[in-house]
Amino acid sequence: MSKVVFINAFAGKSKDKQKPFNKVTVADVKDDGTVRVVDLFTDGGAVLSNQDALRFGDVVKPSYRESDIPGGRPSLTGLEVIQTSPYNQN
């Protein structure tokens, strides 16, 4: 069973049109050891409710909202922490 690992998140505004965006980077780790790094975006640049609490290495379960545009990308709506990161233990 593959797992999704949180890497980081960045909220900002686009250079040209100054539209807000929120980019969340995760790693999709497959059972065979292959890893695919993916950038996910929220709708309208919304910040996730637990975004400040997420730490590098947290195993998460993403949730999405389907696009209103046929064939469009779904928007990230949340990341539920399944297992806390082993890298941020005090």
Biopython code that builds the backbone (N, CA, C, O; Angstrom):
import numpy as np
from Bio.PDB.StructureBuilder import StructureBuilder

atoms = [
    (1, "MET", "N", (0.843, -1.186, 0.000)),
    (1, "MET", "CA", (0.000, 0.000, 0.000)),
    (1, "MET", "C", (0.882, 1.241, 0.000)),
    (1, "MET", "O", (1.774, 1.363, 0.840)),
    (2, "SER", "N", (0.652, 2.146, -0.909)),
    (2, "SER", "CA", (1.468, 3.353, -0.991)),
    (2, "SER", "C", (1.075, 4.330, 0.116)),
    (2, "SER", "O", (0.013, 4.212, 0.728)),
    (3, "LYS", "N", (1.961, 5.295, 0.355)),
    (3, "LYS", "CA", (1.666, 6.314, 1.353)),
    (3, "LYS", "C", (2.045, 7.668, 0.794)),
    (3, "LYS", "O", (2.883, 7.776, -0.102)),
    (4, "VAL", "N", (1.413, 8.708, 1.338)),
    (4, "VAL", "CA", (1.659, 10.082, 0.922)),
    (4, "VAL", "C", (2.351, 10.781, 2.090)),
    (4, "VAL", "O", (1.847, 10.788, 3.212)),
    (5, "VAL", "N", (3.520, 11.371, 1.806)),
    (5, "VAL", "CA", (4.331, 12.004, 2.834)),
    (5, "VAL", "C", (4.406, 13.509, 2.566)),
    (5, "VAL", "O", (4.758, 13.931, 1.464)),
    (6, "PHE", "N", (4.074, 14.310, 3.576)),
    (6, "PHE", "CA", (4.117, 15.762, 3.462)),
    (6, "PHE", "C", (5.564, 16.241, 3.390)),
    (6, "PHE", "O", (6.402, 15.801, 4.177)),
    (7, "ILE", "N", (5.861, 17.138, 2.454)),
    (7, "ILE", "CA", (7.186, 17.721, 2.335)),
    (7, "ILE", "C", (7.158, 19.177, 2.809)),
    (7, "ILE", "O", (7.845, 19.524, 3.769)),
    (8, "ASN", "N", (6.367, 20.035, 2.143)),
    (8, "ASN", "CA", (6.246, 21.421, 2.581)),
    (8, "ASN", "C", (5.034, 22.084, 1.943)),
    (8, "ASN", "O", (4.352, 21.500, 1.101)),
    (9, "ALA", "N", (4.785, 23.321, 2.366)),
    (9, "ALA", "CA", (3.683, 24.104, 1.811)),
    (9, "ALA", "C", (4.143, 25.546, 1.686)),
    (9, "ALA", "O", (4.955, 26.024, 2.479)),
    (10, "PHE", "N", (3.614, 26.233, 0.681)),
    (10, "PHE", "CA", (3.979, 27.619, 0.445)),
    (10, "PHE", "C", (2.769, 28.378, -0.063)),
    (10, "PHE", "O", (2.178, 28.007, -1.078)),
    (11, "ALA", "N", (2.398, 29.439, 0.639)),
    (11, "ALA", "CA", (1.299, 30.298, 0.217)),
    (11, "ALA", "C", (1.887, 31.631, -0.231)),
    (11, "ALA", "O", (2.788, 32.169, 0.412)),
    (12, "GLY", "N", (1.376, 32.154, -1.330)),
    (12, "GLY", "CA", (1.881, 33.422, -1.844)),
    (12, "GLY", "C", (0.952, 33.994, -2.887)),
    (12, "GLY", "O", (-0.210, 33.602, -2.991)),
    (13, "LYS", "N", (1.491, 34.951, -3.678)),
    (13, "LYS", "CA", (0.731, 35.575, -4.760)),
    (13, "LYS", "C", (1.528, 35.444, -6.047)),
    (13, "LYS", "O", (2.758, 35.494, -6.042)),
    (14, "SER", "N", (0.808, 35.274, -7.149)),
    (14, "SER", "CA", (1.467, 35.158, -8.448)),
    (14, "SER", "C", (2.108, 36.487, -8.822)),
    (14, "SER", "O", (1.622, 37.550, -8.434)),
    (15, "LYS", "N", (3.201, 36.425, -9.579)),
    (15, "LYS", "CA", (3.932, 37.637, -9.964)),
    (15, "LYS", "C", (3.097, 38.564, -10.837)),
    (15, "LYS", "O", (2.994, 39.760, -10.565)),
    (16, "ASP", "N", (2.508, 38.011, -11.875)),
    (16, "ASP", "CA", (1.842, 38.844, -12.869)),
    (16, "ASP", "C", (0.498, 39.409, -12.417)),
    (16, "ASP", "O", (0.273, 40.617, -12.489)),
    (17, "LYS", "N", (-0.383, 38.548, -11.959)),
    (17, "LYS", "CA", (-1.745, 38.988, -11.642)),
    (17, "LYS", "C", (-2.015, 39.149, -10.151)),
    (17, "LYS", "O", (-3.110, 39.551, -9.757)),
    (18, "GLN", "N", (-1.018, 38.837, -9.321)),
    (18, "GLN", "CA", (-1.149, 38.970, -7.867)),
    (18, "GLN", "C", (-2.310, 38.154, -7.299)),
    (18, "GLN", "O", (-2.937, 38.546, -6.315)),
    (19, "LYS", "N", (-2.587, 37.008, -7.936)),
    (19, "LYS", "CA", (-3.637, 36.116, -7.428)),
    (19, "LYS", "C", (-3.028, 35.212, -6.361)),
    (19, "LYS", "O", (-1.906, 34.734, -6.528)),
    (20, "PRO", "N", (-3.754, 34.970, -5.262)),
    (20, "PRO", "CA", (-3.224, 34.103, -4.207)),
    (20, "PRO", "C", (-3.169, 32.642, -4.655)),
    (20, "PRO", "O", (-4.005, 32.185, -5.434)),
    (21, "PHE", "N", (-2.165, 31.917, -4.147)),
    (21, "PHE", "CA", (-2.068, 30.490, -4.400)),
    (21, "PHE", "C", (-1.507, 29.812, -3.152)),
    (21, "PHE", "O", (-0.856, 30.448, -2.323)),
    (22, "ASN", "N", (-1.765, 28.536, -3.036)),
    (22, "ASN", "CA", (-1.238, 27.722, -1.943)),
    (22, "ASN", "C", (-0.778, 26.403, -2.551)),
    (22, "ASN", "O", (-1.587, 25.604, -3.023)),
    (23, "LYS", "N", (0.545, 26.188, -2.530)),
    (23, "LYS", "CA", (1.131, 24.982, -3.117)),
    (23, "LYS", "C", (1.594, 24.068, -1.989)),
    (23, "LYS", "O", (2.355, 24.482, -1.115)),
    (24, "VAL", "N", (1.132, 22.832, -2.017)),
    (24, "VAL", "CA", (1.515, 21.833, -1.024)),
    (24, "VAL", "C", (2.260, 20.725, -1.766)),
    (24, "VAL", "O", (1.732, 20.142, -2.713)),
    (25, "THR", "N", (3.485, 20.437, -1.332)),
    (25, "THR", "CA", (4.306, 19.428, -1.979)),
    (25, "THR", "C", (4.303, 18.161, -1.120)),
    (25, "THR", "O", (4.559, 18.210, 0.083)),
    (26, "VAL", "N", (4.009, 17.030, -1.761)),
    (26, "VAL", "CA", (3.989, 15.735, -1.086)),
    (26, "VAL", "C", (4.767, 14.727, -1.919)),
    (26, "VAL", "O", (4.994, 14.931, -3.111)),
    (27, "ALA", "N", (5.168, 13.653, -1.284)),
    (27, "ALA", "CA", (5.812, 12.536, -1.977)),
    (27, "ALA", "C", (4.876, 11.339, -1.927)),
    (27, "ALA", "O", (4.409, 10.945, -0.858)),
    (28, "ASP", "N", (4.611, 10.769, -3.086)),
    (28, "ASP", "CA", (3.798, 9.561, -3.185)),
    (28, "ASP", "C", (4.772, 8.389, -3.228)),
    (28, "ASP", "O", (5.436, 8.159, -4.239)),
    (29, "VAL", "N", (4.851, 7.647, -2.119)),
    (29, "VAL", "CA", (5.818, 6.549, -1.978)),
    (29, "VAL", "C", (5.089, 5.224, -2.230)),
    (29, "VAL", "O", (4.188, 4.843, -1.482)),
    (30, "LYS", "N", (5.495, 4.541, -3.286)),
    (30, "LYS", "CA", (4.875, 3.264, -3.653)),
    (30, "LYS", "C", (5.520, 2.115, -2.878)),
    (30, "LYS", "O", (6.599, 2.268, -2.306)),
    (31, "ASP", "N", (4.854, 0.978, -2.867)),
    (31, "ASP", "CA", (5.343, -0.210, -2.155)),
    (31, "ASP", "C", (6.681, -0.715, -2.693)),
    (31, "ASP", "O", (7.489, -1.265, -1.944)),
    (32, "ASP", "N", (6.911, -0.527, -3.987)),
    (32, "ASP", "CA", (8.157, -1.011, -4.572)),
    (32, "ASP", "C", (9.326, -0.051, -4.348)),
    (32, "ASP", "O", (10.432, -0.295, -4.828)),
    (33, "GLY", "N", (9.078, 1.051, -3.612)),
    (33, "GLY", "CA", (10.140, 1.993, -3.279)),
    (33, "GLY", "C", (10.235, 3.188, -4.205)),
    (33, "GLY", "O", (11.007, 4.109, -3.937)),
    (34, "THR", "N", (9.472, 3.200, -5.286)),
    (34, "THR", "CA", (9.506, 4.358, -6.168)),
    (34, "THR", "C", (8.798, 5.535, -5.509)),
    (34, "THR", "O", (7.819, 5.370, -4.781)),
    (35, "VAL", "N", (9.318, 6.717, -5.781)),
    (35, "VAL", "CA", (8.778, 7.939, -5.181)),
    (35, "VAL", "C", (8.470, 8.935, -6.284)),
    (35, "VAL", "O", (9.263, 9.124, -7.206)),
    (36, "ARG", "N", (7.316, 9.566, -6.181)),
    (36, "ARG", "CA", (6.933, 10.616, -7.127)),
    (36, "ARG", "C", (6.578, 11.854, -6.310)),
    (36, "ARG", "O", (5.683, 11.802, -5.466)),
    (37, "VAL", "N", (7.268, 12.960, -6.552)),
    (37, "VAL", "CA", (6.992, 14.206, -5.849)),
    (37, "VAL", "C", (5.923, 14.955, -6.628)),
    (37, "VAL", "O", (6.020, 15.108, -7.846)),
    (38, "VAL", "N", (4.886, 15.427, -5.906)),
    (38, "VAL", "CA", (3.724, 16.042, -6.538)),
    (38, "VAL", "C", (3.422, 17.375, -5.857)),
    (38, "VAL", "O", (3.459, 17.471, -4.630)),
    (39, "ASP", "N", (3.123, 18.405, -6.656)),
    (39, "ASP", "CA", (2.653, 19.683, -6.135)),
    (39, "ASP", "C", (1.138, 19.705, -6.240)),
    (39, "ASP", "O", (0.577, 19.485, -7.314)),
    (40, "LEU", "N", (0.477, 19.971, -5.117)),
    (40, "LEU", "CA", (-0.977, 20.056, -5.066)),
    (40, "LEU", "C", (-1.362, 21.503, -4.773)),
    (40, "LEU", "O", (-0.644, 22.202, -4.059)),
    (41, "PHE", "N", (-2.490, 21.957, -5.320)),
    (41, "PHE", "CA", (-2.929, 23.331, -5.122)),
    (41, "PHE", "C", (-4.337, 23.354, -4.538)),
    (41, "PHE", "O", (-5.167, 22.499, -4.845)),
    (42, "THR", "N", (-4.590, 24.351, -3.688)),
    (42, "THR", "CA", (-5.922, 24.541, -3.122)),
    (42, "THR", "C", (-6.697, 25.513, -3.999)),
    (42, "THR", "O", (-6.104, 26.262, -4.775)),
    (43, "ASP", "N", (-8.007, 25.501, -3.878)),
    (43, "ASP", "CA", (-8.866, 26.374, -4.660)),
    (43, "ASP", "C", (-8.744, 27.802, -4.156)),
    (43, "ASP", "O", (-8.953, 28.062, -2.971)),
    (44, "GLY", "N", (-8.412, 28.720, -5.034)),
    (44, "GLY", "CA", (-8.342, 30.138, -4.676)),
    (44, "GLY", "C", (-7.240, 30.483, -3.696)),
    (44, "GLY", "O", (-7.269, 31.559, -3.098)),
    (45, "GLY", "N", (-6.279, 29.610, -3.516)),
    (45, "GLY", "CA", (-5.175, 29.893, -2.601)),
    (45, "GLY", "C", (-5.522, 29.714, -1.135)),
    (45, "GLY", "O", (-4.813, 30.223, -0.266)),
    (46, "ALA", "N", (-6.595, 29.004, -0.847)),
    (46, "ALA", "CA", (-7.013, 28.794, 0.543)),
    (46, "ALA", "C", (-5.938, 28.017, 1.309)),
    (46, "ALA", "O", (-5.380, 27.042, 0.806)),
    (47, "VAL", "N", (-5.665, 28.467, 2.527)),
    (47, "VAL", "CA", (-4.711, 27.778, 3.400)),
    (47, "VAL", "C", (-5.462, 26.675, 4.138)),
    (47, "VAL", "O", (-6.560, 26.908, 4.644)),
    (48, "LEU", "N", (-4.884, 25.480, 4.205)),
    (48, "LEU", "CA", (-5.511, 24.352, 4.900)),
    (48, "LEU", "C", (-5.620, 24.638, 6.391)),
    (48, "LEU", "O", (-4.773, 25.330, 6.955)),
    (49, "SER", "N", (-6.645, 24.116, 7.023)),
    (49, "SER", "CA", (-6.892, 24.406, 8.439)),
    (49, "SER", "C", (-5.749, 23.956, 9.342)),
    (49, "SER", "O", (-5.494, 24.586, 10.368)),
    (50, "ASN", "N", (-5.060, 22.881, 8.980)),
    (50, "ASN", "CA", (-3.963, 22.379, 9.814)),
    (50, "ASN", "C", (-2.590, 22.604, 9.178)),
    (50, "ASN", "O", (-1.613, 21.975, 9.584)),
    (51, "GLN", "N", (-2.507, 23.485, 8.194)),
    (51, "GLN", "CA", (-1.280, 23.660, 7.432)),
    (51, "GLN", "C", (-0.084, 24.054, 8.304)),
    (51, "GLN", "O", (1.023, 23.564, 8.080)),
    (52, "ASP", "N", (-0.286, 24.921, 9.284)),
    (52, "ASP", "CA", (0.824, 25.346, 10.145)),
    (52, "ASP", "C", (1.313, 24.229, 11.061)),
    (52, "ASP", "O", (2.451, 24.268, 11.529)),
    (53, "ALA", "N", (0.473, 23.242, 11.318)),
    (53, "ALA", "CA", (0.851, 22.145, 12.209)),
    (53, "ALA", "C", (1.541, 20.998, 11.472)),
    (53, "ALA", "O", (2.162, 20.148, 12.110)),
    (54, "LEU", "N", (1.445, 20.959, 10.147)),
    (54, "LEU", "CA", (2.059, 19.875, 9.372)),
    (54, "LEU", "C", (3.575, 19.996, 9.416)),
    (54, "LEU", "O", (4.119, 21.099, 9.360)),
    (55, "ARG", "N", (4.253, 18.858, 9.518)),
    (55, "ARG", "CA", (5.715, 18.817, 9.581)),
    (55, "ARG", "C", (6.254, 17.877, 8.509)),
    (55, "ARG", "O", (5.604, 16.902, 8.131)),
    (56, "PHE", "N", (7.460, 18.190, 8.027)),
    (56, "PHE", "CA", (8.122, 17.348, 7.038)),
    (56, "PHE", "C", (8.144, 15.900, 7.538)),
    (56, "PHE", "O", (8.571, 15.632, 8.661)),
    (57, "GLY", "N", (7.687, 14.982, 6.707)),
    (57, "GLY", "CA", (7.701, 13.565, 7.054)),
    (57, "GLY", "C", (6.387, 13.027, 7.580)),
    (57, "GLY", "O", (6.245, 11.814, 7.736)),
    (58, "ASP", "N", (5.407, 13.902, 7.864)),
    (58, "ASP", "CA", (4.098, 13.412, 8.299)),
    (58, "ASP", "C", (3.483, 12.576, 7.179)),
    (58, "ASP", "O", (3.490, 12.987, 6.019)),
    (59, "VAL", "N", (2.957, 11.416, 7.523)),
    (59, "VAL", "CA", (2.213, 10.608, 6.553)),
    (59, "VAL", "C", (0.779, 11.121, 6.594)),
    (59, "VAL", "O", (0.155, 11.163, 7.654)),
    (60, "VAL", "N", (0.261, 11.512, 5.426)),
    (60, "VAL", "CA", (-1.036, 12.178, 5.360)),
    (60, "VAL", "C", (-1.978, 11.488, 4.388)),
    (60, "VAL", "O", (-1.564, 10.715, 3.523)),
    (61, "LYS", "N", (-3.261, 11.793, 4.558)),
    (61, "LYS", "CA", (-4.289, 11.327, 3.631)),
    (61, "LYS", "C", (-4.935, 12.574, 3.032)),
    (61, "LYS", "O", (-5.653, 13.292, 3.728)),
    (62, "PRO", "N", (-4.687, 12.842, 1.744)),
    (62, "PRO", "CA", (-5.264, 14.038, 1.125)),
    (62, "PRO", "C", (-6.741, 13.859, 0.788)),
    (62, "PRO", "O", (-7.202, 12.753, 0.506)),
    (63, "SER", "N", (-7.472, 14.972, 0.825)),
    (63, "SER", "CA", (-8.854, 14.981, 0.348)),
    (63, "SER", "C", (-8.963, 16.070, -0.715)),
    (63, "SER", "O", (-8.272, 17.087, -0.653)),
    (64, "TYR", "N", (-9.837, 15.842, -1.688)),
    (64, "TYR", "CA", (-9.933, 16.711, -2.847)),
    (64, "TYR", "C", (-11.369, 17.116, -3.123)),
    (64, "TYR", "O", (-12.317, 16.470, -2.677)),
    (65, "ARG", "N", (-11.503, 18.208, -3.872)),
    (65, "ARG", "CA", (-12.794, 18.641, -4.417)),
    (65, "ARG", "C", (-12.643, 18.623, -5.928)),
    (65, "ARG", "O", (-11.695, 19.192, -6.469)),
    (66, "GLU", "N", (-13.558, 17.981, -6.598)),
    (66, "GLU", "CA", (-13.490, 17.891, -8.060)),
    (66, "GLU", "C", (-13.635, 19.279, -8.686)),
    (66, "GLU", "O", (-14.287, 20.161, -8.128)),
    (67, "SER", "N", (-13.032, 19.449, -9.822)),
    (67, "SER", "CA", (-13.072, 20.713, -10.550)),
    (67, "SER", "C", (-14.451, 20.947, -11.143)),
    (67, "SER", "O", (-15.144, 20.002, -11.521)),
    (68, "ASP", "N", (-14.846, 22.221, -11.221)),
    (68, "ASP", "CA", (-16.100, 22.582, -11.878)),
    (68, "ASP", "C", (-15.959, 22.501, -13.396)),
    (68, "ASP", "O", (-16.952, 22.422, -14.119)),
    (69, "ILE", "N", (-14.716, 22.521, -13.865)),
    (69, "ILE", "CA", (-14.436, 22.464, -15.294)),
    (69, "ILE", "C", (-14.250, 20.997, -15.693)),
    (69, "ILE", "O", (-13.434, 20.305, -15.084)),
    (70, "PRO", "N", (-14.973, 20.509, -16.684)),
    (70, "PRO", "CA", (-14.789, 19.117, -17.112)),
    (70, "PRO", "C", (-13.329, 18.848, -17.499)),
    (70, "PRO", "O", (-12.751, 19.574, -18.307)),
    (71, "GLY", "N", (-12.749, 17.812, -16.922)),
    (71, "GLY", "CA", (-11.366, 17.466, -17.208)),
    (71, "GLY", "C", (-10.351, 18.283, -16.421)),
    (71, "GLY", "O", (-9.145, 18.090, -16.580)),
    (72, "GLY", "N", (-10.825, 19.192, -15.575)),
    (72, "GLY", "CA", (-9.926, 20.022, -14.785)),
    (72, "GLY", "C", (-9.355, 19.274, -13.596)),
    (72, "GLY", "O", (-9.892, 18.248, -13.180)),
    (73, "ARG", "N", (-8.266, 19.790, -13.052)),
    (73, "ARG", "CA", (-7.631, 19.158, -11.888)),
    (73, "ARG", "C", (-8.463, 19.357, -10.630)),
    (73, "ARG", "O", (-9.034, 20.429, -10.431)),
    (74, "PRO", "N", (-8.539, 18.347, -9.783)),
    (74, "PRO", "CA", (-9.218, 18.533, -8.495)),
    (74, "PRO", "C", (-8.383, 19.452, -7.597)),
    (74, "PRO", "O", (-7.165, 19.536, -7.752)),
    (75, "SER", "N", (-9.035, 20.133, -6.669)),
    (75, "SER", "CA", (-8.357, 21.021, -5.726)),
    (75, "SER", "C", (-8.188, 20.317, -4.389)),
    (75, "SER", "O", (-9.082, 19.603, -3.935)),
    (76, "LEU", "N", (-7.047, 20.522, -3.769)),
    (76, "LEU", "CA", (-6.785, 19.957, -2.447)),
    (76, "LEU", "C", (-7.654, 20.680, -1.423)),
    (76, "LEU", "O", (-7.694, 21.910, -1.399)),
    (77, "THR", "N", (-8.352, 19.917, -0.573)),
    (77, "THR", "CA", (-9.184, 20.534, 0.458)),
    (77, "THR", "C", (-8.703, 20.214, 1.867)),
    (77, "THR", "O", (-9.114, 20.874, 2.822)),
    (78, "GLY", "N", (-7.842, 19.214, 2.014)),
    (78, "GLY", "CA", (-7.363, 18.889, 3.347)),
    (78, "GLY", "C", (-6.304, 17.797, 3.342)),
    (78, "GLY", "O", (-6.189, 17.016, 2.398)),
    (79, "LEU", "N", (-5.532, 17.765, 4.427)),
    (79, "LEU", "CA", (-4.550, 16.710, 4.654)),
    (79, "LEU", "C", (-4.736, 16.209, 6.079)),
    (79, "LEU", "O", (-4.486, 16.938, 7.039)),
    (80, "GLU", "N", (-5.173, 14.973, 6.211)),
    (80, "GLU", "CA", (-5.349, 14.350, 7.518)),
    (80, "GLU", "C", (-4.060, 13.605, 7.875)),
    (80, "GLU", "O", (-3.582, 12.778, 7.098)),
    (81, "VAL", "N", (-3.505, 13.897, 9.044)),
    (81, "VAL", "CA", (-2.274, 13.242, 9.473)),
    (81, "VAL", "C", (-2.602, 11.828, 9.940)),
    (81, "VAL", "O", (-3.380, 11.635, 10.875)),
    (82, "ILE", "N", (-1.997, 10.838, 9.274)),
    (82, "ILE", "CA", (-2.187, 9.434, 9.619)),
    (82, "ILE", "C", (-1.100, 8.987, 10.604)),
    (82, "ILE", "O", (-1.368, 8.222, 11.531)),
    (83, "GLN", "N", (0.118, 9.471, 10.394)),
    (83, "GLN", "CA", (1.260, 9.135, 11.248)),
    (83, "GLN", "C", (2.163, 10.363, 11.323)),
    (83, "GLN", "O", (2.506, 10.947, 10.296)),
    (84, "THR", "N", (2.546, 10.750, 12.528)),
    (84, "THR", "CA", (3.393, 11.933, 12.681)),
    (84, "THR", "C", (4.808, 11.640, 12.221)),
    (84, "THR", "O", (5.244, 10.489, 12.186)),
    (85, "SER", "N", (5.507, 12.692, 11.875)),
    (85, "SER", "CA", (6.860, 12.590, 11.325)),
    (85, "SER", "C", (7.846, 12.059, 12.356)),
    (85, "SER", "O", (7.824, 12.483, 13.511)),
    (86, "PRO", "N", (8.713, 11.134, 11.945)),
    (86, "PRO", "CA", (9.761, 10.663, 12.839)),
    (86, "PRO", "C", (10.929, 11.643, 12.899)),
    (86, "PRO", "O", (11.836, 11.465, 13.712)),
    (87, "TYR", "N", (10.926, 12.679, 12.052)),
    (87, "TYR", "CA", (12.047, 13.611, 11.955)),
    (87, "TYR", "C", (11.928, 14.821, 12.867)),
    (87, "TYR", "O", (12.898, 15.563, 13.018)),
    (88, "ASN", "N", (10.787, 15.042, 13.472)),
    (88, "ASN", "CA", (10.587, 16.223, 14.309)),
    (88, "ASN", "C", (10.302, 15.862, 15.758)),
    (88, "ASN", "O", (9.549, 16.566, 16.430)),
    (89, "GLN", "N", (10.880, 14.792, 16.244)),
    (89, "GLN", "CA", (10.666, 14.376, 17.624)),
    (89, "GLN", "C", (11.591, 15.161, 18.539)),
    (89, "GLN", "O", (12.767, 15.343, 18.221)),
    (90, "ASN", "N", (11.087, 15.620, 19.647)),
    (90, "ASN", "CA", (11.918, 16.346, 20.630)),
    (90, "ASN", "C", (12.229, 15.462, 21.804)),
    (90, "ASN", "O", (12.913, 15.888, 22.734)),
]
sb = StructureBuilder()
sb.init_structure("model")
sb.init_model(0)
sb.init_chain("A")
sb.init_seg("    ")
for serial, (resi, resn, name, xyz) in enumerate(atoms, 1):
    if name == "N":
        sb.init_residue(resn, " ", resi, " ")
    sb.init_atom(name, np.array(xyz, "f"), 0.0, 1.0, " ", f" {name:<3s}", serial, name[0])
structure = sb.get_structure()
